[in-house]
């Protein structure tokens, strides 16, 4: 989960909705300034939202990119029904349909953060011809797995047994945040579909490793993490990068969510790849 440090909408960022043939998504979008270099779709992680990327949207736009962040199906301001398709393939199909609606049929750059990295990998394998590049931020090759520090199986067991607000409060117990951010996180968590939360959590427990399939697509790939990332192990990320024929780029002054923790440093680390 990413924790925005501010909820202010930067100049140049549009707050709107886009309806694809599959789903109507709540989005934040920044139009390119000057020479147009391409389009970028940003896919958030577990219990996240478009706000996880808002600080970097104007930075990408300033470098000529049409940058779009969205709430995935069943997350925050994008509705989801209990019987919707919340598989990784379903989320990937949503991403591809949204990109086609927003950007047309031209290839686009795709970044997935954390759980969103699993979605972005699936989307790339499904339609490699549409991927101008794939960027994997603070994510890994398949499941994160259950652990004492991330008791995902306990979350699965609690869904439907406890109100979402209670689950959120248990997770946030003892953490002090600004009141506005505290209220936002509670609102975001309780707005999501229980079915989506259960499916995303289960995927983090048992998603398959498809990195070799990604590598076979030949799509250009970037791998990055915050210097203090605490999710997938550094060793797993380094091995994933090796299998993709690249290396891990370290974002300074950041943990698991560089786009909100150190947006300028993330752009500095990522931009050379995007414009190469």
C-alpha positions as CSV (number, residue, x, y, z in Angstrom):
1,X,0.0,0.0,0.0
2,X,1.3,3.4,-0.9
3,X,0.6,6.4,1.4
4,X,0.3,9.7,-0.4
5,X,2.1,12.6,1.4
6,X,-0.4,15.1,0.0
7,X,-3.8,15.0,-1.6
8,X,-3.3,18.2,-3.5
9,X,-3.9,17.9,-7.2
10,X,-0.9,19.5,-9.0
11,X,-1.4,22.0,-11.8
12,X,-1.9,20.2,-15.1
13,X,-3.4,17.1,-13.7
14,X,-7.0,16.3,-14.8
15,X,-9.3,14.4,-12.4
16,X,-11.8,12.6,-14.6
17,X,-13.3,9.2,-15.6
18,X,-12.7,7.1,-18.7
19,X,-15.0,4.3,-19.8
20,X,-13.5,1.5,-21.8
21,X,-15.4,-1.4,-23.3
22,X,-14.7,-3.3,-20.1
23,X,-14.9,-0.8,-17.2
24,X,-15.3,2.9,-16.3
25,X,-12.2,3.9,-14.4
26,X,-11.5,6.9,-12.2
27,X,-8.3,8.5,-13.5
28,X,-5.8,11.2,-13.0
29,X,-4.2,12.4,-16.3
30,X,-1.6,14.9,-17.3
31,X,-1.3,16.0,-21.0
32,X,2.2,16.2,-22.5
33,X,3.9,19.6,-22.8
34,X,5.9,20.4,-25.9
35,X,7.2,17.5,-28.1
36,X,5.1,14.4,-27.5
37,X,7.3,11.4,-26.6
38,X,4.5,8.9,-26.0
39,X,1.9,7.6,-23.5
40,X,2.4,6.0,-20.1
41,X,-0.1,3.9,-18.2
42,X,0.6,3.5,-14.5
43,X,-0.8,0.5,-12.6
44,X,-1.1,0.8,-8.8
45,X,-0.6,-1.9,-6.2
46,X,-2.6,-3.7,-3.5
47,X,-5.3,-1.5,-1.9
48,X,-3.8,1.5,-3.8
49,X,-5.2,4.0,-6.2
50,X,-4.4,6.6,-8.9
51,X,-3.3,8.9,-6.0
52,X,-0.2,6.7,-5.7
53,X,1.2,8.3,-8.9
54,X,-0.3,11.8,-8.8
55,X,3.0,13.5,-7.9
56,X,4.9,12.2,-10.9
57,X,2.2,12.9,-13.5
58,X,3.1,16.5,-14.1
59,X,6.8,15.6,-14.1
60,X,6.2,13.0,-16.9
61,X,4.0,15.5,-18.8
62,X,6.8,18.1,-18.6
63,X,9.0,15.6,-20.5
64,X,6.4,15.1,-23.3
65,X,4.4,12.1,-22.0
66,X,0.7,11.6,-21.8
67,X,0.6,10.1,-18.3
68,X,-2.4,8.3,-17.0
69,X,-3.0,6.7,-13.5
70,X,-6.2,4.9,-12.7
71,X,-8.1,3.0,-10.0
72,X,-8.2,-0.6,-10.9
73,X,-11.6,-2.4,-11.0
74,X,-13.1,-2.6,-7.5
75,X,-10.6,-0.1,-6.1
76,X,-11.4,3.3,-4.5
77,X,-13.4,5.3,-7.1
78,X,-13.7,2.6,-9.7
79,X,-16.7,0.3,-8.9
80,X,-16.6,-3.4,-9.1
81,X,-19.3,-6.1,-8.7
82,X,-18.9,-9.2,-6.6
83,X,-18.9,-11.5,-9.7
84,X,-16.5,-9.4,-11.8
85,X,-13.2,-10.9,-13.1
86,X,-10.6,-10.1,-10.5
87,X,-8.0,-12.5,-11.9
88,X,-4.6,-11.1,-13.0
89,X,-5.7,-11.7,-16.5
90,X,-8.9,-9.8,-15.9
91,X,-7.0,-6.8,-14.4
92,X,-4.6,-7.0,-17.4
93,X,-7.4,-6.9,-19.9
94,X,-8.9,-3.9,-18.1
95,X,-5.5,-2.1,-18.4
96,X,-5.2,-2.9,-22.1
97,X,-8.8,-1.8,-22.8
98,X,-8.3,1.5,-20.9
99,X,-5.1,2.2,-22.7
100,X,-6.8,1.6,-26.1
101,X,-9.6,4.0,-25.1
102,X,-7.2,6.7,-23.8
103,X,-4.3,6.4,-26.2
104,X,-5.6,4.7,-29.3
105,X,-3.9,1.7,-30.8
106,X,-0.3,3.0,-30.7
107,X,2.1,1.2,-28.3
108,X,2.3,2.7,-24.8
109,X,4.7,2.6,-21.9
110,X,3.5,0.5,-19.0
111,X,4.6,0.8,-15.4
112,X,3.4,-1.5,-12.6
113,X,4.0,-0.9,-8.9
114,X,4.0,-3.7,-6.4
115,X,0.9,-5.8,-7.1
116,X,0.5,-3.7,-10.2
117,X,3.7,-5.1,-11.5
118,X,2.1,-8.5,-11.6
119,X,-0.8,-7.0,-13.6
120,X,1.7,-5.2,-15.9
121,X,3.6,-8.4,-16.6
122,X,0.4,-10.2,-17.5
123,X,-0.7,-7.3,-19.8
124,X,2.7,-7.4,-21.6
125,X,2.5,-11.2,-22.1
126,X,-1.1,-10.9,-23.4
127,X,-0.4,-8.1,-25.9
128,X,3.4,-7.5,-26.4
129,X,2.7,-5.6,-29.6
130,X,1.1,-2.8,-27.5
131,X,3.9,-2.4,-25.0
132,X,6.5,0.3,-26.0
133,X,8.2,-0.7,-22.8
134,X,7.5,-2.4,-19.4
135,X,8.7,-0.9,-16.1
136,X,8.5,-2.8,-12.9
137,X,8.7,-0.8,-9.7
138,X,9.1,-2.4,-6.3
139,X,7.6,-5.6,-7.5
140,X,8.9,-9.1,-8.1
141,X,8.6,-12.4,-10.1
142,X,5.3,-13.8,-9.0
143,X,3.9,-14.0,-5.5
144,X,5.1,-11.9,-2.6
145,X,4.0,-14.6,-0.1
146,X,2.6,-14.6,3.4
147,X,4.9,-13.6,6.2
148,X,4.8,-12.4,9.8
149,X,5.4,-8.8,8.6
150,X,2.7,-9.2,5.9
151,X,0.1,-11.7,7.2
152,X,-1.8,-11.8,4.0
153,X,-3.6,-15.0,4.9
154,X,-5.0,-13.3,8.0
155,X,-6.4,-10.6,5.7
156,X,-8.1,-13.2,3.5
157,X,-9.6,-14.9,6.6
158,X,-10.9,-11.5,7.9
159,X,-12.7,-10.5,4.6
160,X,-16.4,-11.0,5.1
161,X,-15.9,-11.7,8.8
162,X,-15.0,-8.2,9.8
163,X,-16.0,-4.8,8.4
164,X,-13.4,-3.4,6.0
165,X,-13.0,-0.4,8.3
166,X,-12.0,-2.8,11.2
167,X,-9.5,-4.6,9.0
168,X,-8.0,-1.3,8.0
169,X,-7.8,0.0,11.6
170,X,-6.1,-3.2,12.7
171,X,-3.5,-2.7,10.0
172,X,-3.0,1.0,10.9
173,X,-2.9,0.4,14.7
174,X,-0.2,2.5,16.3
175,X,0.7,4.4,13.1
176,X,0.4,8.2,13.3
177,X,-0.3,10.2,10.2
178,X,-1.7,13.6,9.3
179,X,-5.5,13.7,9.8
180,X,-6.2,14.3,6.1
181,X,-4.1,11.3,5.1
182,X,-5.6,9.1,7.8
183,X,-9.1,9.9,6.6
184,X,-8.2,9.3,3.0
185,X,-6.6,5.9,3.6
186,X,-9.7,4.8,5.6
187,X,-12.0,6.0,2.8
188,X,-10.0,4.3,0.1
189,X,-9.8,1.0,1.9
190,X,-13.5,0.9,2.8
191,X,-14.5,1.9,-0.7
192,X,-13.0,-1.1,-2.4
193,X,-14.8,-4.3,-3.4
194,X,-14.4,-7.1,-0.9
195,X,-14.1,-9.5,-3.9
196,X,-11.4,-7.4,-5.4
197,X,-9.5,-7.2,-2.1
198,X,-9.7,-10.9,-1.6
199,X,-8.5,-11.7,-5.2
200,X,-5.6,-9.2,-5.0
201,X,-4.5,-10.6,-1.7
202,X,-4.7,-14.1,-2.9
203,X,-2.6,-13.2,-6.0
204,X,0.1,-11.8,-3.7
205,X,0.1,-15.2,-1.9
206,X,0.2,-17.5,-4.9
207,X,0.7,-15.7,-8.2
208,X,2.8,-17.6,-10.7
209,X,6.2,-16.5,-11.9
210,X,5.9,-15.5,-15.6
211,X,9.1,-13.5,-15.9
212,X,10.5,-15.9,-18.5
213,X,7.3,-15.4,-20.6
214,X,7.8,-11.6,-20.3
215,X,11.4,-12.0,-21.4
216,X,10.4,-14.0,-24.4
217,X,8.2,-11.1,-25.6
218,X,11.3,-9.0,-26.3
219,X,9.7,-5.9,-24.8
220,X,12.2,-3.4,-23.4
221,X,12.2,-3.7,-19.6
222,X,13.2,-1.5,-16.7
223,X,13.4,-2.7,-13.1
224,X,13.6,-0.3,-10.1
225,X,13.1,-0.2,-6.4
226,X,13.4,2.3,-3.5
227,X,16.7,1.9,-1.7
228,X,14.7,0.9,1.4
229,X,12.0,-1.2,-0.3
230,X,10.6,-3.8,2.2
231,X,8.4,-6.0,0.0
232,X,10.0,-8.5,-2.4
233,X,13.5,-9.3,-1.4
234,X,16.4,-7.4,-3.0
235,X,17.7,-10.8,-4.2
236,X,14.5,-11.7,-5.9
237,X,14.4,-8.4,-7.6
238,X,18.0,-8.7,-8.8
239,X,17.4,-12.2,-10.1
240,X,14.2,-11.0,-11.9
241,X,16.2,-8.2,-13.5
242,X,18.9,-10.6,-14.6
243,X,16.3,-12.9,-16.2
244,X,15.0,-9.9,-18.1
245,X,18.4,-8.9,-19.3
246,X,18.7,-5.8,-17.3
247,X,19.6,-4.6,-13.8
248,X,17.9,-3.0,-10.8
249,X,17.9,0.8,-10.7
250,X,17.9,2.1,-7.1
251,X,15.7,5.1,-6.3
252,X,17.3,7.1,-3.3
253,X,15.4,8.4,-0.4
254,X,12.5,5.9,-1.0
255,X,11.1,2.7,0.4
256,X,8.3,0.7,-1.3
257,X,6.5,3.7,-2.8
258,X,9.0,6.0,-4.6
259,X,6.3,7.8,-6.6
260,X,5.0,9.4,-3.4
261,X,8.0,9.2,-1.2
262,X,10.6,10.6,-3.7
263,X,8.9,11.5,-7.0
264,X,11.8,13.6,-8.3
265,X,14.3,10.9,-7.7
266,X,12.1,8.3,-9.3
267,X,11.8,10.4,-12.5
268,X,15.6,11.0,-12.5
269,X,16.1,7.2,-12.2
270,X,13.4,6.2,-14.8
271,X,13.5,9.0,-17.4
272,X,16.8,7.9,-19.1
273,X,15.1,4.6,-19.9
274,X,11.9,6.1,-21.2
275,X,13.6,8.5,-23.6
276,X,16.3,6.1,-24.8
